[in-house]
């Protein structure tokens, strides 16, 4: 594997636990349509392919004939109210980002989440300044698992795909990285649509972001700028 000279991060399920506030927004949306709220555990398995797919999956789970477009519109309204309110960084994330920044490795977020919600979440979690680039699901590229968002992030951080690590938690991240030509590692605690992380085909499974950073820095003992 090439030396790692930049790191791309998935957001939901990799850097931050956001399922609670997403489930709350979905519950408030469903209440407007007379539908029962889904358990948070069920919502966790629906996260990862963008808001529209989340809503479609939730409606399929509820066996409802309600128009998905109308539900999508109201979900965005409610998620605007909940985004960044209860989400928390996973342990070790903040310190790990600081360690990478100190070694001058460019970092980026690549998420299927729409930009307004992404920016609000990064601001609320106070980690937005850590990233040289943020590529979101409504920026105009096909969403993960396509490679385009990752390639756009590589261009923005001025690194080749083969030297840019994707750290994620789902098959979306692995498939996107494979298509882009990036090495890919996965954490085991995120939103992987109910699949065991061992089945995703990542190059490596790391316990958390801290282990990923330790391995990256251990393989890059010198300044990685330039």
C-alpha positions as CSV (number, residue, x, y, z in Angstrom):
1,X,0.0,0.0,0.0
2,X,1.2,3.5,-0.8
3,X,2.1,5.8,2.2
4,X,-1.0,7.6,3.4
5,X,-0.8,11.3,2.8
6,X,-4.4,12.3,3.4
7,X,-7.5,10.9,5.2
8,X,-11.2,11.1,4.2
9,X,-13.8,10.4,6.8
10,X,-17.4,9.4,6.6
11,X,-19.4,11.4,9.1
12,X,-22.5,9.5,10.5
13,X,-21.4,6.4,12.3
14,X,-17.6,7.0,11.9
15,X,-17.0,10.4,13.5
16,X,-20.3,11.0,15.2
17,X,-23.2,9.1,16.6
18,X,-26.2,10.9,15.0
19,X,-28.8,8.2,15.1
20,X,-30.7,9.6,18.0
21,X,-31.4,12.9,16.5
22,X,-32.2,11.4,13.1
23,X,-34.7,9.0,14.8
24,X,-36.3,11.9,16.6
25,X,-36.8,13.9,13.4
26,X,-38.2,10.8,11.7
27,X,-40.6,10.2,14.7
28,X,-41.8,13.8,14.6
29,X,-42.3,13.5,10.8
30,X,-44.2,10.2,11.1
31,X,-46.4,11.7,13.8
32,X,-47.7,14.3,11.4
33,X,-48.8,11.5,9.1
34,X,-50.4,9.4,11.8
35,X,-47.6,6.8,11.7
36,X,-46.0,5.2,14.7
37,X,-42.4,6.0,15.4
38,X,-39.7,3.5,14.5
39,X,-37.3,2.2,17.1
40,X,-33.9,3.9,17.0
41,X,-32.3,0.6,16.4
42,X,-34.3,0.2,13.2
43,X,-33.4,3.7,12.1
44,X,-29.7,3.0,12.6
45,X,-29.9,0.3,10.0
46,X,-31.4,2.8,7.5
47,X,-28.7,5.4,7.7
48,X,-26.0,5.8,5.1
49,X,-27.4,6.3,1.6
50,X,-28.8,9.8,2.1
51,X,-32.0,11.3,3.4
52,X,-34.3,10.3,0.5
53,X,-33.3,6.6,0.9
54,X,-33.7,6.9,4.7
55,X,-37.3,8.1,4.2
56,X,-38.1,5.4,1.6
57,X,-36.8,2.7,3.9
58,X,-38.7,4.0,6.9
59,X,-41.9,4.1,4.9
60,X,-41.3,0.6,3.6
61,X,-40.8,-0.5,7.2
62,X,-44.1,1.1,8.3
63,X,-46.0,-0.5,5.4
64,X,-47.5,2.9,4.7
65,X,-49.0,4.3,1.5
66,X,-48.1,7.8,2.4
67,X,-46.4,9.8,-0.4
68,X,-42.6,9.7,0.1
69,X,-42.1,13.1,-1.3
70,X,-44.3,14.7,1.3
71,X,-42.7,12.8,4.1
72,X,-39.2,13.7,2.8
73,X,-40.1,17.4,2.8
74,X,-41.4,17.3,6.4
75,X,-38.4,15.2,7.5
76,X,-36.0,17.8,6.3
77,X,-38.0,20.4,8.2
78,X,-37.8,18.4,11.5
79,X,-34.2,17.4,11.0
80,X,-33.3,21.0,10.6
81,X,-34.5,21.4,14.2
82,X,-32.7,18.4,15.6
83,X,-29.4,18.2,13.6
84,X,-26.5,18.8,15.9
85,X,-28.6,18.8,19.1
86,X,-27.9,15.4,20.6
87,X,-25.1,14.0,18.3
88,X,-21.9,13.2,20.0
89,X,-18.4,12.5,18.7
90,X,-17.3,9.0,19.3
91,X,-14.5,8.7,21.9
92,X,-11.0,9.5,20.7
93,X,-12.2,11.4,17.6
94,X,-11.4,15.0,18.7
95,X,-7.9,14.1,19.9
96,X,-7.2,12.0,16.9
97,X,-8.1,14.8,14.5
98,X,-5.8,17.1,16.4
99,X,-3.0,14.5,16.1
100,X,-3.4,14.3,12.3
101,X,-3.6,18.1,12.0
102,X,-0.4,18.5,14.0
103,X,1.4,16.3,11.4
104,X,-0.2,18.4,8.6
105,X,-2.1,15.6,6.9
106,X,-5.0,17.1,4.9
107,X,-8.3,15.8,6.1
108,X,-11.8,15.8,4.5
109,X,-15.3,14.7,5.2
110,X,-17.2,12.7,2.6
111,X,-20.8,12.2,3.5
112,X,-24.1,11.5,1.7
113,X,-25.8,13.9,4.2
114,X,-27.0,17.2,2.6
115,X,-24.6,20.2,3.2
116,X,-26.8,22.3,5.5
117,X,-27.1,19.5,7.9
118,X,-23.5,18.5,7.6
119,X,-22.2,22.0,8.2
120,X,-24.5,22.5,11.2
121,X,-23.3,19.2,12.7
122,X,-19.7,20.0,12.2
123,X,-20.1,23.4,13.8
124,X,-22.1,22.0,16.7
125,X,-19.4,19.4,17.3
126,X,-16.7,22.0,16.9
127,X,-14.6,20.0,14.4
128,X,-15.3,21.9,11.2
129,X,-11.9,23.6,11.3
130,X,-10.1,20.2,11.1
131,X,-11.1,19.6,7.5
132,X,-9.6,21.1,4.4
133,X,-12.6,19.9,2.4
134,X,-16.2,18.8,3.0
135,X,-18.0,16.9,0.2
136,X,-21.7,16.4,0.7
137,X,-24.5,14.4,-0.8
138,X,-26.1,17.4,-2.5
139,X,-23.0,18.9,-4.0
140,X,-23.8,17.6,-7.5
141,X,-21.9,14.3,-7.6
142,X,-23.5,10.8,-7.5
143,X,-23.6,9.7,-3.9
144,X,-21.5,7.0,-2.4
145,X,-21.2,4.1,-3.2
146,X,-20.1,5.8,-6.4
147,X,-16.5,7.0,-6.5
148,X,-17.1,10.6,-7.6
149,X,-17.4,12.2,-4.1
150,X,-14.2,10.6,-3.0
151,X,-12.3,11.7,-6.1
152,X,-13.6,15.2,-5.7
153,X,-12.3,15.2,-2.1
154,X,-8.9,13.9,-3.3
155,X,-8.7,16.7,-5.8
156,X,-9.6,19.3,-3.1
157,X,-6.9,18.1,-0.8
158,X,-4.4,17.7,-3.7
159,X,-3.6,14.1,-3.1
160,X,-3.8,11.0,-5.4
161,X,-6.5,8.4,-4.6
162,X,-4.0,5.7,-3.9
163,X,-2.3,7.7,-1.1
164,X,-5.6,8.9,0.4
165,X,-7.3,6.7,3.1
166,X,-11.0,6.4,3.4
167,X,-12.1,5.7,6.9
168,X,-15.8,4.7,7.2
169,X,-18.2,2.2,8.7
170,X,-20.3,0.8,5.8
171,X,-20.4,-1.0,2.5
172,X,-21.1,2.4,0.9
173,X,-17.7,3.6,2.0
174,X,-15.9,0.4,1.0
175,X,-17.5,0.3,-2.5
176,X,-16.8,4.0,-3.1
177,X,-13.2,3.7,-2.0
178,X,-12.6,0.6,-4.2
179,X,-14.1,2.4,-7.2
180,X,-12.0,5.5,-6.6
181,X,-8.8,3.6,-6.0
182,X,-8.5,4.6,-2.3
183,X,-7.4,2.3,0.5
184,X,-10.3,1.8,2.9
185,X,-10.5,1.0,6.6
186,X,-13.7,0.5,8.7
187,X,-14.6,1.0,12.3
188,X,-16.9,-1.7,13.7
189,X,-19.4,0.5,15.7
190,X,-21.1,2.5,13.0
191,X,-24.2,2.3,10.7
192,X,-23.5,-0.6,8.3
193,X,-27.1,-1.4,7.5
194,X,-27.2,-4.4,9.8
195,X,-24.2,-6.1,8.2
196,X,-21.2,-7.4,10.2
197,X,-18.2,-5.2,9.5
198,X,-16.1,-8.3,8.7
199,X,-18.3,-8.8,5.6
200,X,-17.7,-5.4,4.1
201,X,-14.3,-6.2,2.5
202,X,-12.3,-3.3,4.0
203,X,-8.5,-3.4,3.8
204,X,-8.5,-3.2,7.6
205,X,-10.9,-3.1,10.6
206,X,-9.7,-0.7,13.3
207,X,-11.2,-0.5,16.7
208,X,-11.7,3.3,16.6
209,X,-10.4,6.5,15.0
210,X,-7.5,6.5,17.5
211,X,-6.2,3.2,16.2
212,X,-6.6,4.3,12.6
213,X,-4.6,7.5,13.3
214,X,-1.9,5.6,15.2
215,X,-1.4,3.3,12.2
216,X,-1.4,6.2,9.8
217,X,1.1,8.2,11.7
218,X,3.2,5.1,12.5
219,X,3.6,4.5,8.7
220,X,4.3,8.2,8.1
221,X,7.1,9.2,10.5
222,X,7.9,12.4,8.7
223,X,6.0,15.5,7.8
224,X,3.4,14.6,5.1
225,X,2.9,18.1,3.7
226,X,3.9,18.9,0.1
